[in-house]
Amino acid sequence: MNDPSLAEIALFRNATQKPVLKFIREQVGDKLVDDLLKASEVSLKELGYTP
């Protein structure tokens, strides 16, 4: 199986992130979501999935 391209990741993120983040923020709060998003961005960059 091939890794998703940057364009595929962007399409998926744009289609899903807003409603999912809204739901998760309602469940666990803003701080946890913000911390996870920051950690995710670091990991994605290290793996080469973001420029």
PDB file of N, CA, C and O in Angstrom, chain B, residues numbered from 101:
ATOM      1  N   MET B 101       0.847  -1.182   0.000  1.00  0.00           N
ATOM      2  CA  MET B 101       0.000   0.000   0.000  1.00  0.00           C
ATOM      3  C   MET B 101       0.890   1.241   0.000  1.00  0.00           C
ATOM      4  O   MET B 101       1.862   1.312   0.751  1.00  0.00           O
ATOM      5  N   ASN B 102       0.563   2.193  -0.821  1.00  0.00           N
ATOM      6  CA  ASN B 102       1.332   3.433  -0.906  1.00  0.00           C
ATOM      7  C   ASN B 102       0.850   4.440   0.125  1.00  0.00           C
ATOM      8  O   ASN B 102      -0.329   4.470   0.477  1.00  0.00           O
ATOM      9  N   ASP B 103       1.768   5.259   0.600  1.00  0.00           N
ATOM     10  CA  ASP B 103       1.401   6.354   1.487  1.00  0.00           C
ATOM     11  C   ASP B 103       0.586   7.378   0.704  1.00  0.00           C
ATOM     12  O   ASP B 103       0.760   7.513  -0.508  1.00  0.00           O
ATOM     13  N   PRO B 104      -0.298   8.096   1.384  1.00  0.00           N
ATOM     14  CA  PRO B 104      -1.067   9.129   0.689  1.00  0.00           C
ATOM     15  C   PRO B 104      -0.171  10.289   0.270  1.00  0.00           C
ATOM     16  O   PRO B 104       0.819  10.599   0.933  1.00  0.00           O
ATOM     17  N   SER B 105      -0.533  10.919  -0.831  1.00  0.00           N
ATOM     18  CA  SER B 105       0.217  12.080  -1.299  1.00  0.00           C
ATOM     19  C   SER B 105      -0.161  13.293  -0.454  1.00  0.00           C
ATOM     20  O   SER B 105      -1.151  13.265   0.278  1.00  0.00           O
ATOM     21  N   LEU B 106       0.632  14.356  -0.562  1.00  0.00           N
ATOM     22  CA  LEU B 106       0.311  15.586   0.157  1.00  0.00           C
ATOM     23  C   LEU B 106      -1.052  16.115  -0.284  1.00  0.00           C
ATOM     24  O   LEU B 106      -1.817  16.623   0.536  1.00  0.00           O
ATOM     25  N   ALA B 107      -1.353  15.998  -1.566  1.00  0.00           N
ATOM     26  CA  ALA B 107      -2.646  16.464  -2.077  1.00  0.00           C
ATOM     27  C   ALA B 107      -3.789  15.640  -1.495  1.00  0.00           C
ATOM     28  O   ALA B 107      -4.831  16.195  -1.146  1.00  0.00           O
ATOM     29  N   GLU B 108      -3.610  14.332  -1.384  1.00  0.00           N
ATOM     30  CA  GLU B 108      -4.643  13.471  -0.803  1.00  0.00           C
ATOM     31  C   GLU B 108      -4.859  13.790   0.674  1.00  0.00           C
ATOM     32  O   GLU B 108      -5.995  13.804   1.147  1.00  0.00           O
ATOM     33  N   ILE B 109      -3.795  14.040   1.388  1.00  0.00           N
ATOM     34  CA  ILE B 109      -3.908  14.409   2.801  1.00  0.00           C
ATOM     35  C   ILE B 109      -4.665  15.731   2.937  1.00  0.00           C
ATOM     36  O   ILE B 109      -5.531  15.865   3.801  1.00  0.00           O
ATOM     37  N   ALA B 110      -4.342  16.697   2.090  1.00  0.00           N
ATOM     38  CA  ALA B 110      -5.015  17.996   2.139  1.00  0.00           C
ATOM     39  C   ALA B 110      -6.505  17.857   1.827  1.00  0.00           C
ATOM     40  O   ALA B 110      -7.335  18.474   2.496  1.00  0.00           O
ATOM     41  N   LEU B 111      -6.850  17.061   0.827  1.00  0.00           N
ATOM     42  CA  LEU B 111      -8.263  16.846   0.491  1.00  0.00           C
ATOM     43  C   LEU B 111      -9.018  16.224   1.657  1.00  0.00           C
ATOM     44  O   LEU B 111     -10.116  16.661   2.000  1.00  0.00           O
ATOM     45  N   PHE B 112      -8.425  15.208   2.259  1.00  0.00           N
ATOM     46  CA  PHE B 112      -9.061  14.543   3.402  1.00  0.00           C
ATOM     47  C   PHE B 112      -9.227  15.516   4.564  1.00  0.00           C
ATOM     48  O   PHE B 112     -10.292  15.594   5.176  1.00  0.00           O
ATOM     49  N   ARG B 113      -8.167  16.250   4.859  1.00  0.00           N
ATOM     50  CA  ARG B 113      -8.212  17.206   5.975  1.00  0.00           C
ATOM     51  C   ARG B 113      -9.286  18.260   5.743  1.00  0.00           C
ATOM     52  O   ARG B 113     -10.064  18.569   6.646  1.00  0.00           O
ATOM     53  N   ASN B 114      -9.330  18.810   4.537  1.00  0.00           N
ATOM     54  CA  ASN B 114     -10.308  19.858   4.240  1.00  0.00           C
ATOM     55  C   ASN B 114     -11.741  19.346   4.321  1.00  0.00           C
ATOM     56  O   ASN B 114     -12.649  20.089   4.695  1.00  0.00           O
ATOM     57  N   ALA B 115     -11.943  18.092   3.975  1.00  0.00           N
ATOM     58  CA  ALA B 115     -13.295  17.528   3.979  1.00  0.00           C
ATOM     59  C   ALA B 115     -13.772  17.128   5.369  1.00  0.00           C
ATOM     60  O   ALA B 115     -14.977  17.106   5.619  1.00  0.00           O
ATOM     61  N   THR B 116     -12.862  16.814   6.268  1.00  0.00           N
ATOM     62  CA  THR B 116     -13.282  16.220   7.539  1.00  0.00           C
ATOM     63  C   THR B 116     -12.930  17.009   8.787  1.00  0.00           C
ATOM     64  O   THR B 116     -13.599  16.852   9.808  1.00  0.00           O
ATOM     65  N   GLN B 117     -11.927  17.831   8.746  1.00  0.00           N
ATOM     66  CA  GLN B 117     -11.376  18.355   9.986  1.00  0.00           C
ATOM     67  C   GLN B 117     -12.316  19.260  10.775  1.00  0.00           C
ATOM     68  O   GLN B 117     -12.393  19.128  11.997  1.00  0.00           O
ATOM     69  N   LYS B 118     -13.032  20.173  10.126  1.00  0.00           N
ATOM     70  CA  LYS B 118     -13.878  21.108  10.884  1.00  0.00           C
ATOM     71  C   LYS B 118     -14.921  20.409  11.746  1.00  0.00           C
ATOM     72  O   LYS B 118     -14.962  20.642  12.954  1.00  0.00           O
ATOM     73  N   PRO B 119     -15.768  19.557  11.164  1.00  0.00           N
ATOM     74  CA  PRO B 119     -16.798  18.938  12.013  1.00  0.00           C
ATOM     75  C   PRO B 119     -16.221  17.991  13.060  1.00  0.00           C
ATOM     76  O   PRO B 119     -16.756  17.884  14.164  1.00  0.00           O
ATOM     77  N   VAL B 120     -15.152  17.315  12.723  1.00  0.00           N
ATOM     78  CA  VAL B 120     -14.544  16.387  13.682  1.00  0.00           C
ATOM     79  C   VAL B 120     -13.921  17.161  14.844  1.00  0.00           C
ATOM     80  O   VAL B 120     -14.104  16.794  16.004  1.00  0.00           O
ATOM     81  N   LEU B 121     -13.192  18.224  14.536  1.00  0.00           N
ATOM     82  CA  LEU B 121     -12.589  19.025  15.606  1.00  0.00           C
ATOM     83  C   LEU B 121     -13.650  19.646  16.509  1.00  0.00           C
ATOM     84  O   LEU B 121     -13.473  19.704  17.726  1.00  0.00           O
ATOM     85  N   LYS B 122     -14.746  20.107  15.924  1.00  0.00           N
ATOM     86  CA  LYS B 122     -15.825  20.678  16.725  1.00  0.00           C
ATOM     87  C   LYS B 122     -16.353  19.629  17.706  1.00  0.00           C
ATOM     88  O   LYS B 122     -16.522  19.912  18.892  1.00  0.00           O
ATOM     89  N   PHE B 123     -16.608  18.439  17.213  1.00  0.00           N
ATOM     90  CA  PHE B 123     -17.120  17.367  18.067  1.00  0.00           C
ATOM     91  C   PHE B 123     -16.125  17.021  19.173  1.00  0.00           C
ATOM     92  O   PHE B 123     -16.509  16.911  20.338  1.00  0.00           O
ATOM     93  N   ILE B 124     -14.863  16.851  18.822  1.00  0.00           N
ATOM     94  CA  ILE B 124     -13.858  16.459  19.820  1.00  0.00           C
ATOM     95  C   ILE B 124     -13.670  17.557  20.855  1.00  0.00           C
ATOM     96  O   ILE B 124     -13.549  17.273  22.046  1.00  0.00           O
ATOM     97  N   ARG B 125     -13.643  18.808  20.411  1.00  0.00           N
ATOM     98  CA  ARG B 125     -13.504  19.922  21.364  1.00  0.00           C
ATOM     99  C   ARG B 125     -14.653  19.904  22.376  1.00  0.00           C
ATOM    100  O   ARG B 125     -14.445  20.156  23.563  1.00  0.00           O
ATOM    101  N   GLU B 126     -15.861  19.605  21.902  1.00  0.00           N
ATOM    102  CA  GLU B 126     -17.012  19.533  22.807  1.00  0.00           C
ATOM    103  C   GLU B 126     -16.858  18.402  23.814  1.00  0.00           C
ATOM    104  O   GLU B 126     -17.354  18.502  24.936  1.00  0.00           O
ATOM    105  N   GLN B 127     -16.176  17.327  23.427  1.00  0.00           N
ATOM    106  CA  GLN B 127     -16.035  16.161  24.291  1.00  0.00           C
ATOM    107  C   GLN B 127     -14.887  16.300  25.291  1.00  0.00           C
ATOM    108  O   GLN B 127     -15.037  15.935  26.456  1.00  0.00           O
ATOM    109  N   VAL B 128     -13.727  16.831  24.841  1.00  0.00           N
ATOM    110  CA  VAL B 128     -12.528  16.815  25.703  1.00  0.00           C
ATOM    111  C   VAL B 128     -11.950  18.192  25.999  1.00  0.00           C
ATOM    112  O   VAL B 128     -11.061  18.308  26.843  1.00  0.00           O
ATOM    113  N   GLY B 129     -12.424  19.230  25.338  1.00  0.00           N
ATOM    114  CA  GLY B 129     -11.939  20.575  25.608  1.00  0.00           C
ATOM    115  C   GLY B 129     -10.879  21.054  24.628  1.00  0.00           C
ATOM    116  O   GLY B 129     -10.223  20.265  23.948  1.00  0.00           O
ATOM    117  N   ASP B 130     -10.736  22.358  24.580  1.00  0.00           N
ATOM    118  CA  ASP B 130      -9.834  23.004  23.629  1.00  0.00           C
ATOM    119  C   ASP B 130      -8.362  22.704  23.879  1.00  0.00           C
ATOM    120  O   ASP B 130      -7.616  22.465  22.930  1.00  0.00           O
ATOM    121  N   LYS B 131      -7.933  22.713  25.131  1.00  0.00           N
ATOM    122  CA  LYS B 131      -6.506  22.557  25.418  1.00  0.00           C
ATOM    123  C   LYS B 131      -5.968  21.227  24.895  1.00  0.00           C
ATOM    124  O   LYS B 131      -4.926  21.196  24.240  1.00  0.00           O
ATOM    125  N   LEU B 132      -6.663  20.144  25.175  1.00  0.00           N
ATOM    126  CA  LEU B 132      -6.196  18.837  24.725  1.00  0.00           C
ATOM    127  C   LEU B 132      -6.149  18.781  23.195  1.00  0.00           C
ATOM    128  O   LEU B 132      -5.180  18.287  22.618  1.00  0.00           O
ATOM    129  N   VAL B 133      -7.185  19.282  22.550  1.00  0.00           N
ATOM    130  CA  VAL B 133      -7.219  19.273  21.088  1.00  0.00           C
ATOM    131  C   VAL B 133      -6.067  20.111  20.534  1.00  0.00           C
ATOM    132  O   VAL B 133      -5.378  19.675  19.612  1.00  0.00           O
ATOM    133  N   ASP B 134      -5.852  21.295  21.077  1.00  0.00           N
ATOM    134  CA  ASP B 134      -4.760  22.149  20.603  1.00  0.00           C
ATOM    135  C   ASP B 134      -3.404  21.475  20.787  1.00  0.00           C
ATOM    136  O   ASP B 134      -2.556  21.535  19.897  1.00  0.00           O
ATOM    137  N   ASP B 135      -3.194  20.834  21.935  1.00  0.00           N
ATOM    138  CA  ASP B 135      -1.930  20.133  22.190  1.00  0.00           C
ATOM    139  C   ASP B 135      -1.729  18.983  21.202  1.00  0.00           C
ATOM    140  O   ASP B 135      -0.626  18.781  20.693  1.00  0.00           O
ATOM    141  N   LEU B 136      -2.788  18.238  20.935  1.00  0.00           N
ATOM    142  CA  LEU B 136      -2.690  17.124  19.988  1.00  0.00           C
ATOM    143  C   LEU B 136      -2.429  17.604  18.564  1.00  0.00           C
ATOM    144  O   LEU B 136      -1.656  16.990  17.828  1.00  0.00           O
ATOM    145  N   LEU B 137      -3.071  18.699  18.180  1.00  0.00           N
ATOM    146  CA  LEU B 137      -2.845  19.240  16.837  1.00  0.00           C
ATOM    147  C   LEU B 137      -1.396  19.700  16.663  1.00  0.00           C
ATOM    148  O   LEU B 137      -0.795  19.485  15.610  1.00  0.00           O
ATOM    149  N   LYS B 138      -0.848  20.324  17.683  1.00  0.00           N
ATOM    150  CA  LYS B 138       0.550  20.756  17.616  1.00  0.00           C
ATOM    151  C   LYS B 138       1.480  19.555  17.481  1.00  0.00           C
ATOM    152  O   LYS B 138       2.397  19.566  16.661  1.00  0.00           O
ATOM    153  N   ALA B 139       1.245  18.527  18.281  1.00  0.00           N
ATOM    154  CA  ALA B 139       2.069  17.321  18.220  1.00  0.00           C
ATOM    155  C   ALA B 139       1.923  16.626  16.873  1.00  0.00           C
ATOM    156  O   ALA B 139       2.897  16.105  16.329  1.00  0.00           O
ATOM    157  N   SER B 140       0.725  16.618  16.345  1.00  0.00           N
ATOM    158  CA  SER B 140       0.475  16.001  15.037  1.00  0.00           C
ATOM    159  C   SER B 140       1.228  16.732  13.936  1.00  0.00           C
ATOM    160  O   SER B 140       1.820  16.094  13.065  1.00  0.00           O
ATOM    161  N   GLU B 141       1.214  18.048  13.962  1.00  0.00           N
ATOM    162  CA  GLU B 141       1.922  18.821  12.939  1.00  0.00           C
ATOM    163  C   GLU B 141       3.420  18.540  12.974  1.00  0.00           C
ATOM    164  O   GLU B 141       4.055  18.425  11.926  1.00  0.00           O
ATOM    165  N   VAL B 142       3.985  18.429  14.171  1.00  0.00           N
ATOM    166  CA  VAL B 142       5.407  18.112  14.304  1.00  0.00           C
ATOM    167  C   VAL B 142       5.687  16.739  13.684  1.00  0.00           C
ATOM    168  O   VAL B 142       6.641  16.577  12.923  1.00  0.00           O
ATOM    169  N   SER B 143       4.859  15.768  14.012  1.00  0.00           N
ATOM    170  CA  SER B 143       5.052  14.413  13.491  1.00  0.00           C
ATOM    171  C   SER B 143       4.899  14.369  11.978  1.00  0.00           C
ATOM    172  O   SER B 143       5.702  13.738  11.291  1.00  0.00           O
ATOM    173  N   LEU B 144       3.869  15.036  11.454  1.00  0.00           N
ATOM    174  CA  LEU B 144       3.664  15.045  10.005  1.00  0.00           C
ATOM    175  C   LEU B 144       4.845  15.678   9.276  1.00  0.00           C
ATOM    176  O   LEU B 144       5.250  15.209   8.213  1.00  0.00           O
ATOM    177  N   LYS B 145       5.386  16.730   9.847  1.00  0.00           N
ATOM    178  CA  LYS B 145       6.549  17.380   9.236  1.00  0.00           C
ATOM    179  C   LYS B 145       7.757  16.446   9.264  1.00  0.00           C
ATOM    180  O   LYS B 145       8.463  16.316   8.264  1.00  0.00           O
ATOM    181  N   GLU B 146       7.999  15.795  10.405  1.00  0.00           N
ATOM    182  CA  GLU B 146       9.128  14.883  10.519  1.00  0.00           C
ATOM    183  C   GLU B 146       9.016  13.712   9.537  1.00  0.00           C
ATOM    184  O   GLU B 146      10.029  13.206   9.053  1.00  0.00           O
ATOM    185  N   LEU B 147       7.788  13.285   9.248  1.00  0.00           N
ATOM    186  CA  LEU B 147       7.562  12.172   8.332  1.00  0.00           C
ATOM    187  C   LEU B 147       7.520  12.604   6.866  1.00  0.00           C
ATOM    188  O   LEU B 147       7.441  11.768   5.966  1.00  0.00           O
ATOM    189  N   GLY B 148       7.572  13.916   6.637  1.00  0.00           N
ATOM    190  CA  GLY B 148       7.589  14.420   5.275  1.00  0.00           C
ATOM    191  C   GLY B 148       6.225  14.595   4.644  1.00  0.00           C
ATOM    192  O   GLY B 148       6.115  14.704   3.423  1.00  0.00           O
ATOM    193  N   TYR B 149       5.182  14.624   5.462  1.00  0.00           N
ATOM    194  CA  TYR B 149       3.825  14.790   4.921  1.00  0.00           C
ATOM    195  C   TYR B 149       3.386  16.239   4.815  1.00  0.00           C
ATOM    196  O   TYR B 149       2.325  16.521   4.259  1.00  0.00           O
ATOM    197  N   THR B 150       4.175  17.156   5.333  1.00  0.00           N
ATOM    198  CA  THR B 150       3.887  18.577   5.180  1.00  0.00           C
ATOM    199  C   THR B 150       5.169  19.253   4.744  1.00  0.00           C
ATOM    200  O   THR B 150       6.265  18.825   5.106  1.00  0.00           O
ATOM    201  N   PRO B 151       5.025  20.307   3.967  1.00  0.00           N
ATOM    202  CA  PRO B 151       6.245  21.016   3.496  1.00  0.00           C
ATOM    203  C   PRO B 151       6.966  21.747   4.605  1.00  0.00           C
ATOM    204  O   PRO B 151       7.994  22.379   4.362  1.00  0.00           O
TER     205      PRO B 151
END
